[in-house]
Amino acid sequence: MGAAGTLNVAAAQVESVPADPDANLRKHLDVVQAARTAGTDVLLFPELSLVGHGAGAEALRVAMRADDPRVTALARAAGPMCTTFGIVEEAPGAQFHNAAVTVRDGAVVHVHRKVNLATYGRLDDGRHFGPGTRVDGFALDACWRANVLICADTWNPALVHVAAMQGCTLLLAPVSSALEAVGDDFDNPAGWDVNLRFHALTYGLPIAMANRVGREGDLTFWGGSRILDARGRVVAVAADARETLVAARLDYADLRRARHALPTVRDANTLLVHRELARLLDRARAAP
């Protein structure tokens, strides 16, 4: 990691070749090398970065297990740099998931399976993938603890809340967002700006978001990859929709000050939330 309490974070805004993991692996390895040379501690690629946005339809051909040689190659290349990238994961029992794999020091340290499968507008996750069932975090060092939430996961505030309650101090949000994805009346870039700033400000939670660029089929991916600090301020953002590495240094001292000033995590009242959710569940069970 960086100097005591600091973290050098980068979001890789890249284009993926549809359903071609080997071609995408070569690009990933180049970006990993460039990020390591720049002194990056945490590197984030977009959602499904190793296989492409529409890879669900090709799941039988492109799916891989977490111990796939291509995952291993990235784990070795990453060295001490914590690196998160997207795959179609084949889990035990021939179950397929939209997953983000995090590697470091030659090993897989975390796998997050997308919970909120976007199946609306022109998005069809639910046709191809099974939903994830857990929100887990992992330690980066003595101060920093990360959670991964994939794209539409961050539009479920409960999932971000759970991550914050688990002690998350850096949220990694791999995204595959196209201008046309939801519909003509929905402004995806503006929506993401509000979504990310809200969560970062509310929870005192730095966020790295990596979105892809280019076109796939009839979808246009707009980029906008960025890093926000614990006060909801955008501290680095891609200037346009071209491939680039967006980087910023985060300081844990800033997070401490933000959470002391706005103690959302401290005052979350988890017991009350649990009680009210239990009442909702009881009502749902009693419904005809």
C-alpha positions in Angstrom: 0.0 0.0 0.0 1.0 3.7 -0.2 2.3 5.8 2.7 0.7 5.2 6.0 -3.0 5.7 5.7 -3.0 6.6 2.0 -4.2 4.5 -0.9 -3.4 4.9 -4.5 -6.6 3.9 -6.4 -7.1 3.6 -10.2 -10.1 2.8 -12.4 -9.3 1.3 -15.7 -11.8 2.7 -18.3 -11.3 0.2 -21.1 -13.2 -1.3 -24.0 -13.8 -5.1 -24.0 -13.9 -7.3 -27.1 -17.2 -9.2 -27.0 -17.0 -12.8 -25.8 -13.2 -13.0 -26.3 -11.5 -13.5 -22.9 -8.1 -14.1 -24.4 -8.0 -10.8 -26.3 -9.3 -9.0 -23.2 -6.7 -10.8 -21.0 -3.9 -9.3 -23.1 -5.3 -5.8 -22.6 -5.8 -6.4 -18.9 -2.2 -7.5 -18.5 -1.0 -4.3 -20.2 -3.1 -2.1 -18.0 -2.0 -4.0 -14.9 1.6 -3.4 -15.8 1.0 0.3 -16.4 -0.9 0.6 -13.1 1.9 -1.1 -11.2 4.5 1.1 -12.8 2.4 4.1 -11.6 2.5 2.9 -8.0 -1.2 1.9 -7.9 -2.4 0.0 -4.8 -5.9 -0.8 -5.9 -6.9 -1.3 -9.6 -10.6 -1.7 -10.7 -11.8 -2.8 -14.1 -15.4 -2.5 -15.4 -18.1 -5.1 -15.0 -17.6 -8.2 -17.1 -14.4 -6.7 -18.4 -12.8 -10.0 -19.3 -15.7 -11.2 -21.4 -17.8 -8.2 -22.6 -21.1 -6.7 -21.7 -23.3 -9.3 -23.6 -21.3 -12.3 -22.5 -24.3 -13.8 -20.7 -25.7 -15.0 -24.0 -22.3 -16.8 -24.5 -22.0 -18.1 -21.0 -21.5 -21.8 -22.0 -18.5 -20.8 -24.1 -16.9 -18.0 -22.1 -17.7 -18.9 -18.4 -14.7 -19.7 -16.2 -14.1 -20.8 -12.7 -12.2 -18.7 -10.2 -9.2 -21.0 -10.7 -9.1 -20.5 -14.5 -5.6 -20.1 -15.9 -6.5 -16.6 -17.1 -7.5 -15.6 -13.6 -4.3 -17.1 -12.3 -2.3 -15.1 -14.9 -3.8 -11.8 -13.8 -3.3 -12.8 -10.1 0.4 -13.3 -10.8 0.8 -10.2 -12.9 -0.9 -8.0 -10.2 1.7 -8.8 -7.6 0.9 -6.8 -4.4 -1.6 -4.6 -6.3 -5.2 -5.5 -5.4 -6.9 -5.9 -8.8 -10.6 -6.4 -9.5 -12.0 -7.5 -12.9 -15.2 -9.0 -14.2 -16.0 -12.5 -15.5 -18.8 -14.9 -16.1 -18.2 -17.3 -13.3 -19.1 -20.9 -13.5 -19.8 -22.0 -9.9 -20.3 -25.5 -8.7 -23.3 -27.3 -10.1 -23.1 -25.5 -13.5 -24.4 -22.3 -12.1 -23.5 -19.0 -13.9 -22.9 -15.7 -12.3 -21.9 -12.1 -13.3 -18.9 -11.9 -10.9 -16.1 -9.6 -10.0 -12.9 -11.4 -9.0 -10.3 -9.7 -6.8 -6.7 -10.9 -6.9 -3.4 -10.1 -5.2 -0.1 -11.7 -4.6 -0.8 -14.5 -7.0 -4.1 -15.6 -5.4 -7.9 -14.9 -5.5 -8.8 -13.0 -2.4 -12.5 -12.2 -3.1 -15.3 -13.0 -5.5 -18.5 -11.0 -5.5 -21.5 -12.3 -7.5 -23.9 -9.6 -8.6 -27.0 -9.5 -6.4 -29.2 -7.1 -8.3 -29.5 -8.6 -11.7 -30.5 -5.8 -14.1 -33.4 -7.1 -16.2 -35.2 -4.0 -17.4 -34.9 -1.6 -20.3 -32.3 -3.3 -22.6 -30.6 -5.2 -19.9 -31.1 -8.9 -19.5 -28.9 -10.2 -16.6 -31.7 -12.2 -15.2 -32.0 -14.3 -18.3 -28.5 -15.6 -18.0 -27.2 -15.4 -14.5 -28.1 -16.5 -11.0 -28.1 -13.8 -8.3 -25.4 -13.5 -5.7 -26.5 -14.2 -2.1 -23.9 -12.4 0.0 -22.3 -9.0 0.5 -18.8 -9.5 1.9 -15.8 -7.3 2.4 -12.0 -7.9 2.5 -9.1 -6.1 4.2 -6.7 -4.1 2.1 -4.4 -3.2 5.0 -4.8 -2.2 8.7 -7.0 0.8 7.8 -8.7 0.1 4.5 -11.4 -2.4 4.0 -13.1 -2.9 0.6 -16.4 -4.2 -0.7 -17.3 -4.8 -4.3 -20.8 -4.0 -5.6 -21.4 -4.6 -9.3 -23.3 -1.9 -11.3 -27.1 -2.3 -10.4 -26.1 -3.5 -6.9 -25.3 0.2 -6.0 -28.9 1.1 -7.0 -30.1 -1.0 -4.1 -29.4 1.3 -1.1 -29.7 -1.7 1.3 -26.7 -3.4 -0.2 -24.5 -0.2 0.2 -25.8 0.1 3.8 -24.8 -3.5 4.5 -21.4 -2.9 3.1 -21.0 0.3 5.3 -22.1 -1.6 8.4 -19.5 -4.3 7.7 -16.8 -1.7 8.0 -16.3 -0.8 4.4 -14.0 2.1 3.9 -13.6 1.8 0.1 -16.4 0.8 -2.2 -15.4 -0.7 -5.6 -18.1 -0.3 -8.2 -17.4 -2.1 -11.6 -20.0 -0.9 -14.1 -21.1 -1.6 -17.7 -23.4 1.3 -18.3 -24.6 2.2 -21.8 -26.5 5.4 -22.7 -29.4 3.5 -24.1 -29.6 0.8 -21.4 -32.6 2.0 -19.4 -34.6 4.1 -21.8 -34.8 7.4 -23.6 -36.2 9.2 -20.5 -33.4 8.1 -18.2 -30.1 10.0 -18.2 -27.5 7.3 -17.2 -24.5 9.6 -16.8 -26.5 12.1 -14.6 -28.1 9.2 -12.7 -24.7 7.7 -11.8 -23.4 11.1 -10.7 -26.2 11.4 -8.2 -26.0 7.8 -7.1 -22.3 7.8 -6.4 -22.2 11.2 -4.7 -25.1 10.3 -2.5 -23.6 7.1 -1.2 -20.1 8.6 -0.7 -21.4 11.6 1.2 -24.0 9.7 3.2 -21.7 7.0 4.5 -18.4 8.9 4.4 -17.4 6.2 1.9 -14.8 6.7 -0.9 -15.9 5.1 -4.1 -14.1 4.0 -7.2 -16.3 3.4 -10.2 -15.0 1.9 -13.5 -17.3 2.0 -16.5 -16.4 0.6 -20.0 -16.3 2.5 -23.2 -16.8 1.8 -26.9 -19.8 0.1 -28.6 -21.1 -3.4 -28.3 -24.0 -4.3 -30.6 -26.3 -1.2 -30.6 -25.2 0.0 -27.1 -22.9 3.0 -26.5 -20.8 2.9 -23.4 -20.1 6.4 -22.0 -17.2 5.9 -19.6 -17.3 8.5 -16.8 -15.1 6.4 -14.6 -14.3 8.3 -11.4 -13.1 8.3 -7.9 -14.9 10.0 -5.0 -13.7 10.9 -1.6 -15.4 10.5 1.8 -17.3 13.8 1.4 -18.9 12.8 -1.9 -16.5 14.9 -4.0 -15.3 13.7 -7.3 -11.5 13.8 -7.0 -10.7 12.2 -10.4 -12.8 11.5 -13.5 -12.3 10.5 -17.1 -12.4 13.5 -19.4 -14.1 11.7 -22.2 -15.3 8.3 -23.4 -11.8 7.0 -24.4 -9.7 4.3 -22.8 -7.8 5.7 -19.9 -6.6 5.1 -16.3 -8.3 7.4 -13.8 -6.2 7.6 -10.6 -6.3 9.4 -7.2 -4.8 9.1 -3.8 -7.1 8.6 -0.9 -6.2 9.5 2.7 -7.7 7.7 5.6 -7.4 10.8 7.7 -9.9 12.5 5.4 -12.3 9.6 6.0 -12.0 9.8 9.7 -12.8 13.5 9.7 -15.8 13.0 7.3 -17.3 10.2 9.5 -16.7 12.2 12.7 -18.6 15.2 11.2 -21.4 13.1 9.6 -21.7 9.9 11.7 -24.1 8.0 9.6 -22.4 4.7 10.2 -22.3 5.3 14.0 -26.0 6.2 14.1 -27.3 3.6 11.8 -29.3 1.8 14.5 -28.9 -1.7 13.1 -31.2 -3.2 15.8 -34.1 -1.0 14.8 -33.6 -1.7 11.0 -33.4 -5.4 11.8 -36.7 -5.2 13.8 -38.5 -3.3 11.1 -37.3 -5.7 8.4 -38.5 -8.6 10.5 -41.9 -7.0 10.7 -42.0 -6.7 6.9 -41.0 -10.3 6.5 -43.8 -11.4 8.9 -46.3 -9.3 6.9 -45.1 -10.9 3.7 -45.4 -14.4 5.1 -48.9 -13.7 6.3 -50.1 -12.4 3.0 -52.4 -14.7 1.0 
